[in-house]
Amino acid sequence: MQKGDVVTDIKIHNELIGLPLSALKTIPVRVGVAGGEIKPKQLPLQ
């Protein structure tokens, strides 16, 4: 996976995890991930 290969046989690829902003504010550590073949530019860490 570290080579940037596309992994297609993982169940989570077909799942969507969504939270309202009010719930996201209460999580002390957040990790962002981007799905799909086209990735936006990384946001700077603050």
N, C-alpha and C positions, 0 to 999 in steps of 0.2 A: 504494500500500500504506500510506502514512502516514495516510490518512484513516480507517483502521480497517476498510476493505473486506475482506470474506472472499475469499480467493484459493483457488480450488478446483482449478486445473489444474497444481499443482506436485506432482511425484512424491513428494517427501519427506513430504507430508501423509499418505501411506499407509504410512510406514515408522516403525518403533520402534527407537530406539537405547537399549540398556540396558547398564549396567556394574554390576558388584558394588561394594559400598562399599569393599572393599580396593583396587580399581583407581582409584576416584574420589579416594581420599586422596592418590594419587601425582600428580594433575594440579594444577599450581600455580595455574592460572586456570580458574575454572568459570563457565559462563553457564547460567542457568536459563531455560527457556521453558515456556509453558503452552499446550497445544493445546485445541481445542474452543471452543464458543461461551461457556461460563461460565468465568470466570477467578477464581481465589482472590485474596485481597488480597496485595499484594506483601510479601515478607519484607524486613526491614531489612537493609541491607548492614553487614557487620561487618568 
